[in-house]
Amino acid sequence: MRGRTAVRYPDHYLWFVLFSSLDIMLTWIILHMGGSEVNPIAKRVIELWDLPGAIGFKFGLMILVLFVCEYVGTHRDSLGRYLVMTAVIISAVPVTYSFVLLAFHTPQLVS
């Protein structure tokens, strides 16, 4: 098995995990600055279990996405690649939005 990785799309997974992790961190910063969670499911998880719940929820979703991409990619590589690229793009949206919120609502953090 030389030259083969343990997973099908390691570079995409790296970006997906990075954006998903940043989402948790930036959400936590925004919440502590008086903002609110817009995802009703995540909001409920945070209300019930605070930061550990948010981390568990997010990482559980990440693991599910990775398993789905691996499974689908094993049977149809092009579809698996499309799914993982979609996951990366979707996970980048709240991170981008959070950075914009922080830039416009906390100028001291930007300068």
Secondary structure, DSSP 8 states (H G I E B T S, - for coil): -TT--SSS-HHHHHHHHHHHHHHHHHHHHHHHTT-----HHHHHHHHHHHHHHHHHHHHHHHHHHHHHHHHHHHH-HHHHHHHHHHHHHHHHHHHHHHHHHHHHH-HHHH-
